[in-house]
Structures are given as structure tokens and as C-alpha cells.
Amino acid sequence: MTRIAIVEGDGIGHEVIPVAQKALAVLHPEYEFFPVGVGYGRWEQTGCPCADRDIAELKTADAVLFGAVTTPPMKDYQSVVLRIRKALDLYANLRPVKGEGFDIMIVRENTEGLYSGIEETGPDRATTLRVVTRTGTWRIVRAAIRLAQQRQGKLTIGHKANVLKSDVFFRDICIAEAEKAGVSYSDKFIDALSLDVLQHPQAYDVIVTTNIFGDILSDVASYLIGGLGLVPSANIGDRYALFEPVHGSALDIAGKNIANPIAALRSAAMLLDHLGDTKGAVRLESAIGQVLASGIRTRDLGGSAGTREFGDAVIRALGQRA
């Protein structure tokens, strides 16, 4: 039996993830769903945002559907997202941005870089160590190359090698691997790349970059399709996989039934595709498109539908296509 761990997390995660879970259950009533409670809310209740037993539970799942968690600016608070990514070794973060005339896959290194977690805070200085390893770079660029070979065959390497020696290291390894694989590639400074993606999105296929640059670039690119409420992501490792909307916990709108569930629904579609149900993933994406085409939209897209109402419309569309 396929087991899916459901992590709602904090804030609007409690609203958008139930919508996505419901869609998965319509397509696969045989799936077993089980909750795993982590996040800031869990910390407030127990003093621990993510325990060892939670990690162990996640490892029993065939895939994880993850909402969003709040990370408060507290010195001793450990990021739940970073802990899970490292514990499950989810080294590849895939963020698709697809619209009319363009289809971009941003492949972000997911376990090191400025999110290494190696930090010190003193009275006069705070330091975060940016870690770029040969092994980490090898495996992320090889994942990007595999995707490029399955798509249009074009790879763009995003970096800041004109300033950072660690990015020279990253760029050179990426170029060597691309040349070895015979994949067409180009490389661009990340600031210029961010602007050019907005101006000429149709010129890009697969983009590979380091952790924080990929985080920023994918948020920037979300502008092309209507904002963060529409962008899904996959966190992939050799053994485990976790799927989550790109947006955060959005505490300012939590509990108001106004959050856009499309990113969560599209993350569920990526989950289906990862588990081998390509047809189910296409059905879910088509249902979302059908609802949008009918004029039903959440407030961030200029409509008036609530989170639940939009989700119900997607479920009806899925039923019509059964």
C-alpha cells in the first residue's frame, strides 16, 4: 500500500494541504494518509518543533506532502525544513515555472550553501558558513543534466563566480559535467539571470544553481505565472521525496480561507508523477486549468473564491473527468 505522510505545518499549511490531500484521495482512494505534526505550533506546545520520531515516521512514507512552517528569528530555534532536508538527504529541489510559451525547471542544491546550518552569533558579529562541496555539486548538476536530457537539452548554470570563489568552484564542476554528458549549456551571473528570466523566459529550459540563489530565483520567476501561490516544488533524494508549495506559512492570512491552494495542488501533482502516476498528475493539472478557465479564482488572482471553494471546484472537475 502506498503511504503518504501529511505535514500541514503552520499557518496556511492547515488550509491548503487538506485541499491537496483530498485531490489525491479522489485519484487514489487506496492511498494511506497519515499525519506528522511538526513546526512552530508544535514547538509552542511541546518545546520541540521536530523530534527524532517525526523524522523516523517520515522515512516510512513513500512520499511526503508538506505544507509550510514558520521559523521564528530565535537564536536557538532549529529550522524544521532544513532538518528534514538533511535528515532525508533531499539534495535536489525542483521548482517548475510553466506558462504560455515557456517551461522552466529550476534545480536548486538543497542541503548546503548558505543553508548549511553552520552558524555562530556573537555580540558584535553573526557568521553563516557557505558550504559548496564537490560531492554536493556533482550530484545536483547530474540531476539537472538528467532532466535536461529528458526535456529540451539546454542547461543554464547560475552563479556569482565574479565575486565568490565558492561559485567558481561550483561553476567549473557544473561545466565539466555538462561537457562530459554532451549537454548544451551556458552560464550566467545570477543577478543578470534573474532579470533575463523575467524578460526572456522562453529562452530557458533547466537552470541549476546553489541553494540560496535557487531559492531567490524561483521566487522571482513566480512573477511570470501570477505569484508564489501557484508554484510547487519537489525535494528529491536517492531514497525519499517531499513535495511542498513554494510559499511560506503566511501567518497574516492564516485561518481566513483566502489562501491560494494551487501551489499545494500542483505539488500533489508532482508527487503523483514521482510515484509513477503521470496520468493522474496530468488530470490534476488539467482540473486546475479547467477551474481557472471557468473564472473561479482566489483573491490573489483577482477572484473571490476561498481556499475551500476553489478546492471543491477542482474536486468537481476531477470527478467530471473520471
C-alpha angles and dihedrals in degrees: 000000000000111000121202121193112217115208111179093174117179140332116356090002085086089059107037100040095058087055091053092044090052090053091051090049091053091053095039113023088169093066117108112224122196129179126237114190115212135143143070093314089056090050091052090054101040109011091245122088095191125010130199090253090057091055089048090052092050089053090059092060127094087219139352125230106203130190119191136293133208117234109196119210093253122140097227100035112113117217108247092205094052092046093052093046091052097040092052092035092233094174100164121066112191118196116178120200109188129172143137108324097357139073115182128179114197110202111198127189102241113191110045138022114083089339090065090118091228102129142147129195122196135167094271105020142034119200132195117187115224107214122195113171131188091235093048092049093045094055097044095048091045089053089050092048091052090053092047090052089054092048131033095323096241123127126189119193114209117202147132098234092148088071111016124061089202088060092051085056092048094046095048093051091048092050092048092051093046091051091047090052093045093237121151109245145172131185129217138180106259096237093052090042092054091055095043093050088059093045099040109017092156089067093068135078115159120007120191123193145144126286107271094032090054090048092053096039094053091050090050092048091052086075087074093066103032108284144295094311089074104045122096129190142197126213107204133187134166092269109015139043133196127187124202142158113257094233122092132239092282095204091184091070100029116129094016098100091235102106117117109242096192095099090052091047091049090048087055088052090053088050091054092049090050090053090052100260098122092157091054091050090051091048092053094047090047091051090053090050091048092053092048091048089053089061098253107137140155121244096265087061094048097265135109104230118122126227093263094042093052090047092050089052091053090049090052090050090051090051091051090055096048 
